[in-house]
Amino acid sequence: MDFFNDKDGELYAEDVPLARIAAEHGTPCYVYSKATFERHFRAYTEALGRHPHLICYAVKANSNLAVLGLLARLGAGFDIVSVGELERVLKAGGDPAKVVFSGVAKQADEIRRALEVGIKCFNVESRSELERLNAVASEVGVVAPVSLRVNPDVDAGTHPYISTGLKDNKFGIPVDEALDVYALAAELPYLNVVGLDCHIGSQLTETAPFLDALERLLVLMERLRERGVEIEHLDLGGGLGVTYRDETPPHPFDYASQLLARLSRWKGGETLTLLFEPGRSIAANAGVLLTRVEFLKPGESKNFAIVDAAMNDLIRPALYQAWQAIVPVDTRTARKPAVYDVVGPVCETGDFLGQDRELAIAEGDLLAVRSAGAYGFVMASNYNSRPRPPELMVDGDVCHVVRQRESVEDLWAGEALLPDAGAAR
Ligand code: LLP
């Protein structure tokens, strides 16, 4: 559930009409709802109840400082994949002791910084990475807390680009090799094995793949136990899906209760700390992309609604053929419905936000692309030299600018002209 609601024919973000936001801040712009972020985060903490747990929000989903600061104040930990994300978390007031570091290719300087600030755990994805981590930890003179990201080889049943738990994905250590890699980790003096981790994919709409993965991880934990290795925390990654259209993903409560029921039948399961790395299920439906219809262009086989947002602002439809709802912001004036492809100004045929949408709109109208709070702004680019849109966070009846619209000068910040030919010689 989110706090973008229709009130008498006008779409609001909490208590602020989106039309007012467009008038004050221009379009395109991302609009977030603070109450929705809070609600989605709390759904996890309430679902886990008194079971020892830590919700490490996946920073990649939406890394705006305001979002991170808000979640940090609610007690969130963070799942990061780069030193840039780590610095964002620190800047936003996040606690480094609640940070887990994922990713297949952590650089030595990223590892060093994470060791210096004292993160909770490194989710290690290969033998080579274990060795690099051990070497950097010995230079820094600290022992690195380690969890191995195991690839349980389960099919998450999601889009191939966001499915990560199959054997032929680049992620994780194959479950059959995990015992050997744990043995290597135990031998390396600057590593301390604390956890076991997996992340099988994103936008999962069933609990079965998660439970299959858990089953395989429990088998592995039994084997580790036989060898005297006791895991302190089990990190089940992120991946819980959201409703973009008609999907009915499990609520965090159902997900958690099924996991906890299984764990209660496993020796030590009741005290095993659970970590989760949700991104989309917290952020997606906490944001919309607000855009204005520039032109309606009727055609023989297709009608186009050309809007001022484009694939550079929101790439999910173009990249994954993702479907996101597109709705008029103001439905008070009667308009003739027609079927449109909603396209942007970028010079690519793939530049669409939605295809074959029935909309009752006129030029100048505002549209909201729903479910744009996750993997929206973070994946935006300056393609076609388009300044990236601002990000706004609504809190009740107040709208805060949490990132300004980029200026045209921002487009070439850091660039330089070549010295002229004469001066160069
Ligand atoms: N943990 C790890 C290690 C991950 O790789 C991811 C996402 C997450 C957690 C968070 O997963 P979530 O709860 O958000 O499903 N850009 C794509 C999604 C890429 C997901 C990458 N990894 C999209 O727009 O659909």
Residues whose N, C-alpha, C, O or C-beta is under 5 A from the ligand:
A	BS01	LLP	A58 A61 S102 I162 H199 G201 S202 Q203 G237 G238 G239 L240 E277 P278 G279 R280 S281 R316 Y375
